[in-house]
Amino acid sequence: MKKALVAALTIASLVCAQAQAETTTPKKKAVASKSASKSSTKSASTHAARKSNIKQAALQGDHLVGESLPPSAAALGIQSSAFLVQDQMTGSVLYEKNASAVVPIASITKLMTAMVSLDAQPGLHDVMTISEEDVDMLKGTRSRLKVGTQLTREEMLRLALMSSENRAASALSRYYPGGRPAFVAAMNRKAQALGLVDTHFEDSTGLTSANVSSARDLVKMVAAAHQYPLIREFTTTAEYDVIVDGRVQEFHNTNSLVRNENSGWDIGLSKTGFINEAGKCLVMQAWFNRKPIIIVLLDSWGKMTRIGDANRIKKAVERYAQNAKPNTI
């Protein structure tokens, strides 16, 4: 009789446990599924839930990174007026705001300047001379490249990309076959060929606010520029010495994330830009958790806003990527 009673109590206990398991809240199920996924295949219900989350993310304007929704761009505190963050491999948009707004892009222009210069397959060791035509009469910006300075085309390219030297970018367009008008025309043809529907150029430096684009277009332009080894190298060089007027001059990268060896960034391409009409701009190709990501930040105000935005995006993407399934982000 005692054995029968024990057996009955055991069965009742098992039934209660099963009932309790079946009434587990969805939140607890998600946690259990997340840990179990490391050693088992995804269940149909988990897959359906992820598809639902992806649709929800698309409606919110933010996109799934890993197994749960990342914070919205607003929650991250991104201050740039327009931005787009994209997985370069899949094309998935992770974050965006005002990505189609057509705005001045300042020295981000110089990525197109470099591509057009290199497409002409020029002699990189040809000597070029800074002339009065290269002096900025529009904004009155200064330069350490005095009139009469002679550098190779490769050095001009490096300084235009690394230090955003306007006189170097101007000289590159002036030495193009057909001169500056032909160079600007080539810039706009290249933009069309890349499918940049919101982009237009009127000079090679970006000093004019008539050079415009959108974050959506600039993601494509960054991806195209990243295919050029010299552009990758020059935009990610921290500093470089050049002999100017018989003296060694040290030039630095305009992106502090490139200059700082302890920044924790793995940057494959970088370009900054600033004029009053454009605000502070930054575009980068970088690697997060072994995945290539393109970041476009436009119209940031404040000395460190664009750097702060970039760091907030990096932390968010990496944090949520840690919860991703294998081969996903």
C-alpha positions as CSV (number, residue, x, y, z in Angstrom):
1,M,0.0,0.0,0.0
2,K,2.9,2.4,0.9
3,K,4.7,1.6,-2.4
4,A,1.5,2.3,-4.4
5,L,1.1,5.6,-2.6
6,V,4.7,6.6,-3.4
7,A,4.3,5.7,-7.0
8,A,1.1,7.7,-7.3
9,L,2.8,10.7,-5.8
10,T,5.7,10.4,-8.2
11,I,3.4,10.3,-11.2
12,A,1.5,13.3,-10.0
13,S,4.7,15.2,-9.5
14,L,5.8,14.4,-13.1
15,V,2.4,15.6,-14.5
16,C,2.7,18.8,-12.6
17,A,6.2,19.4,-13.9
18,Q,5.1,18.8,-17.4
19,A,2.2,21.2,-17.0
20,Q,4.5,23.8,-15.6
21,A,6.9,23.4,-18.5
22,E,4.1,23.8,-21.0
23,T,3.0,27.1,-19.4
24,T,6.6,28.6,-19.4
25,T,6.5,32.3,-20.5
26,P,7.6,33.1,-24.0
27,K,10.6,35.1,-22.6
28,K,11.9,32.0,-20.7
29,K,11.4,29.9,-23.8
30,A,13.5,32.3,-25.9
31,V,16.3,32.1,-23.3
32,A,16.3,28.3,-23.3
33,S,16.2,28.2,-27.1
34,K,19.2,30.6,-27.3
35,S,21.4,28.5,-25.2
36,A,20.3,25.2,-26.8
37,S,20.9,26.5,-30.3
38,K,24.7,26.1,-29.8
39,S,24.4,22.3,-30.0
40,S,21.1,21.7,-31.9
41,T,19.4,22.9,-35.1
42,K,16.8,25.7,-35.0
43,S,13.3,24.6,-34.4
44,A,10.5,25.6,-36.7
45,S,9.0,27.8,-34.0
46,T,12.3,29.6,-33.4
47,H,12.7,30.2,-37.1
48,A,9.2,31.6,-37.3
49,A,9.8,33.9,-34.4
50,R,13.0,35.2,-36.0
51,K,11.1,35.9,-39.2
52,S,8.6,37.8,-37.2
53,N,11.3,39.8,-35.5
54,I,12.9,40.7,-38.8
55,K,9.6,42.1,-40.1
56,Q,9.2,44.1,-36.9
57,A,12.7,45.5,-37.2
58,A,12.1,46.6,-40.8
59,L,8.9,48.4,-39.7
60,Q,10.9,50.2,-36.9
61,G,13.6,51.2,-39.3
62,D,16.2,49.2,-37.5
63,H,17.3,45.7,-38.5
64,L,18.0,42.5,-36.7
65,V,21.6,41.8,-35.6
66,G,21.8,38.4,-33.9
67,E,18.9,36.8,-32.1
68,S,17.2,39.8,-30.6
69,L,16.4,43.3,-31.7
70,P,19.1,45.9,-31.1
71,P,18.2,49.2,-29.5
72,S,16.7,51.7,-31.9
73,A,19.1,54.3,-33.4
74,A,17.4,56.8,-31.1
75,A,18.0,54.6,-28.1
76,L,21.7,54.4,-29.0
77,G,21.9,58.2,-28.9
78,I,23.2,58.6,-32.5
79,Q,23.5,62.4,-33.1
80,S,24.3,62.5,-36.8
81,S,21.4,64.0,-38.8
82,A,21.6,61.3,-41.5
83,F,23.3,57.9,-41.3
84,L,23.3,54.4,-42.6
85,V,25.0,51.2,-41.3
86,Q,25.2,48.3,-43.6
87,D,26.5,44.7,-43.6
88,Q,28.8,44.8,-46.6
89,M,28.5,41.1,-47.3
90,T,24.8,40.7,-47.2
91,G,23.6,44.3,-47.9
92,S,21.4,44.2,-44.8
93,V,20.8,47.6,-43.3
94,L,21.5,47.5,-39.6
95,Y,20.6,51.2,-38.8
96,E,19.5,54.1,-40.8
97,K,18.0,57.6,-40.5
98,N,17.3,60.1,-43.3
99,A,19.4,57.8,-45.5
100,S,17.8,59.3,-48.7
101,A,18.3,62.9,-47.7
102,V,20.5,64.7,-50.3
103,V,23.1,66.8,-48.4
104,P,26.5,68.3,-49.0
105,I,29.3,65.8,-48.3
106,A,32.4,68.0,-48.0
107,S,35.7,66.0,-48.3
108,I,34.0,62.7,-48.6
109,T,34.2,63.9,-52.2
110,K,37.9,62.9,-52.2
111,L,37.1,59.2,-52.4
112,M,35.6,59.8,-55.8
113,T,38.5,62.1,-56.6
114,A,40.9,59.2,-55.9
115,M,38.9,56.7,-57.9
116,V,38.7,58.9,-61.0
117,S,42.4,59.7,-60.7
118,L,43.4,56.0,-60.5
119,D,41.0,54.9,-63.2
120,A,43.0,57.0,-65.6
121,Q,46.0,54.8,-64.8
122,P,48.4,57.7,-64.4
123,G,52.1,57.6,-63.6
124,L,52.1,57.6,-59.8
125,H,55.7,58.9,-59.8
126,D,55.0,61.8,-62.1
127,V,55.8,65.1,-60.4
128,M,53.0,67.6,-59.9
129,T,53.3,71.2,-58.8
130,I,50.9,73.2,-56.6
131,S,49.9,76.4,-58.4
132,E,47.8,79.5,-57.6
133,E,44.8,77.6,-59.2
134,D,44.9,75.2,-56.3
135,V,44.6,77.9,-53.6
136,D,41.1,77.8,-51.9
137,M,39.4,81.1,-52.8
138,L,36.0,79.8,-51.8
139,K,36.4,79.0,-48.1
140,G,39.8,80.5,-47.5
141,T,41.2,77.3,-46.0
142,R,44.9,77.0,-45.3
143,S,47.4,74.5,-46.5
144,R,51.0,73.5,-45.7
145,L,51.5,72.8,-49.4
146,K,52.7,76.2,-50.5
147,V,52.4,77.4,-54.1
148,G,55.4,75.8,-56.0
149,T,55.5,72.7,-53.8
150,Q,56.4,69.7,-56.0
151,L,55.2,66.1,-55.0
152,T,54.6,62.9,-56.9
153,R,51.1,62.0,-57.9
154,E,51.2,59.2,-55.3
155,E,52.1,61.7,-52.6
156,M,49.3,64.0,-53.6
157,L,46.8,61.1,-53.5
158,R,48.0,60.1,-50.1
159,L,47.8,63.6,-48.6
160,A,44.3,64.2,-50.2
161,L,43.0,61.0,-48.7
162,M,44.9,60.8,-45.4
163,S,45.0,64.4,-44.4
164,S,42.2,65.8,-46.6
165,E,44.7,68.2,-48.3
166,N,42.5,70.4,-50.5
167,R,45.4,71.7,-52.7
168,A,46.5,68.1,-53.4
169,A,43.0,67.2,-54.4
170,S,42.8,70.3,-56.6
171,A,46.1,69.5,-58.3
172,L,45.0,65.9,-59.1
173,S,42.0,67.3,-61.0
174,R,44.1,69.9,-62.8
175,Y,46.6,67.4,-64.0
176,Y,43.9,65.1,-65.4
177,P,43.8,64.7,-69.2
178,G,41.5,67.5,-70.4
179,G,42.0,69.5,-67.1
180,R,39.6,70.2,-64.3
181,P,36.3,70.3,-66.4
182,A,37.1,66.9,-67.8
183,F,37.9,65.6,-64.3
184,V,34.6,66.7,-62.8
185,A,32.7,65.3,-65.8
186,A,34.5,62.0,-65.1
187,M,33.5,62.1,-61.5
188,N,29.8,62.4,-62.4
189,R,30.1,59.7,-65.0
190,K,31.6,57.4,-62.4
191,A,28.8,58.3,-60.0
192,Q,26.2,57.2,-62.7
193,A,28.1,54.0,-63.4
194,L,28.0,53.1,-59.7
195,G,24.2,53.8,-59.5
196,L,24.6,56.8,-57.3
197,V,21.2,58.5,-58.1
198,D,21.5,61.2,-55.4
199,T,25.1,62.2,-56.1
200,H,26.5,65.2,-58.0
201,F,30.0,66.8,-58.0
202,E,31.2,70.2,-59.1
203,D,34.8,70.0,-57.8
204,S,37.4,67.6,-56.6
205,T,37.9,68.9,-53.1
206,G,34.4,69.0,-51.5
207,L,34.8,72.7,-50.5
208,T,31.7,73.6,-52.5
209,S,28.3,72.7,-51.0
210,A,27.2,71.8,-54.5
211,N,28.9,68.4,-54.0
212,V,26.0,66.4,-52.7
213,S,24.9,62.8,-52.0
214,S,22.9,60.7,-49.6
215,A,23.9,58.2,-47.0
216,R,22.3,55.5,-49.2
217,D,24.5,56.5,-52.2
218,L,27.7,56.9,-50.0
219,V,27.5,53.3,-48.8
220,K,27.8,52.3,-52.5
221,M,30.6,54.8,-53.0
222,V,32.6,53.5,-50.0
223,A,32.1,49.9,-51.2
224,A,33.5,50.9,-54.6
225,A,36.4,52.8,-53.2
226,H,37.3,49.9,-50.9
227,Q,38.1,47.9,-54.0
228,Y,41.2,50.1,-54.7
229,P,44.2,48.9,-52.7
230,L,45.8,52.4,-52.7
231,I,42.7,54.0,-51.3
232,R,42.5,51.4,-48.6
233,E,46.1,52.0,-47.7
234,F,46.2,55.8,-47.9
235,T,42.9,56.3,-45.9
236,T,44.1,54.1,-43.1
237,T,47.7,55.5,-42.8
238,A,48.0,57.2,-39.4
239,E,50.8,59.6,-40.4
240,Y,53.3,60.2,-43.1
241,D,56.4,62.4,-43.7
242,V,56.7,64.5,-46.8
243,I,59.5,66.8,-47.8
244,V,57.9,70.2,-48.5
245,D,60.1,73.2,-49.4
246,G,63.2,71.3,-48.3
247,R,61.9,70.4,-44.9
248,V,60.3,67.2,-43.5
249,Q,56.6,67.8,-42.8
250,E,54.6,65.3,-40.8
251,F,51.0,64.8,-41.9
252,H,48.4,63.0,-39.9
253,N,45.1,61.2,-40.6
254,T,42.0,63.3,-40.0
255,N,40.3,60.3,-38.3
256,S,41.3,59.9,-34.7
257,L,40.1,56.3,-34.7
258,V,42.8,55.6,-37.3
259,R,45.5,57.5,-35.4
260,N,44.8,55.8,-32.1
261,E,46.3,52.3,-32.0
262,N,44.3,51.4,-28.9
263,S,40.9,52.4,-30.4
264,G,39.9,48.8,-30.8
265,W,38.9,49.4,-34.4
266,D,39.9,47.3,-37.5
267,I,39.4,49.9,-40.2
268,G,39.7,49.0,-43.9
269,L,38.8,52.5,-45.3
270,S,38.2,55.9,-43.7
271,K,37.3,59.4,-44.8
272,T,36.3,62.5,-42.9
273,G,34.7,65.7,-44.2
274,F,33.7,69.1,-42.9
275,I,32.3,72.4,-44.3
276,N,29.7,74.5,-42.5
277,E,27.0,73.4,-44.9
278,A,27.7,69.7,-44.4
279,G,28.6,69.5,-40.7
280,K,31.1,66.9,-39.7
281,C,31.0,63.8,-41.8
282,L,32.6,60.3,-41.5
283,V,32.5,57.2,-43.7
284,M,34.3,54.0,-42.9
285,Q,34.6,50.4,-43.8
286,A,35.4,48.4,-40.7
287,W,35.3,44.8,-39.4
288,F,33.1,43.9,-36.5
289,N,33.3,40.3,-35.3
290,R,35.0,39.3,-38.5
291,K,32.2,40.9,-40.6
292,P,32.7,43.9,-42.9
293,I,30.5,46.8,-42.0
294,I,30.1,50.2,-43.8
295,I,29.2,53.2,-41.7
296,V,28.1,56.6,-43.1
297,L,27.6,59.5,-40.7
298,L,26.5,62.8,-42.1
299,D,25.9,66.3,-40.6
300,S,27.3,65.7,-37.1
301,W,27.8,68.8,-34.9
302,G,30.2,68.9,-32.0
303,K,33.9,68.2,-32.1
304,M,33.6,64.5,-31.2
305,T,30.0,63.7,-32.2
306,R,30.8,61.6,-35.3
307,I,33.5,59.6,-33.4
308,G,31.0,59.1,-30.5
309,D,28.3,57.9,-32.9
310,A,30.8,55.5,-34.6
311,N,31.8,54.0,-31.2
312,R,28.1,53.6,-30.1
313,I,27.3,51.8,-33.4
314,K,30.3,49.5,-33.0
315,K,29.4,48.5,-29.4
316,A,25.8,47.9,-30.4
317,V,26.6,45.7,-33.4
318,E,29.3,43.7,-31.6
319,R,27.1,43.2,-28.5
320,Y,24.2,41.8,-30.4
321,A,26.4,39.8,-32.8
322,Q,27.5,37.8,-29.8
323,N,24.0,36.3,-29.5
324,A,23.9,35.4,-33.2
325,K,23.6,31.9,-34.6
326,P,26.6,30.5,-36.5
327,N,27.2,32.2,-39.8
328,T,24.9,35.1,-38.9
329,I,25.3,38.5,-37.5
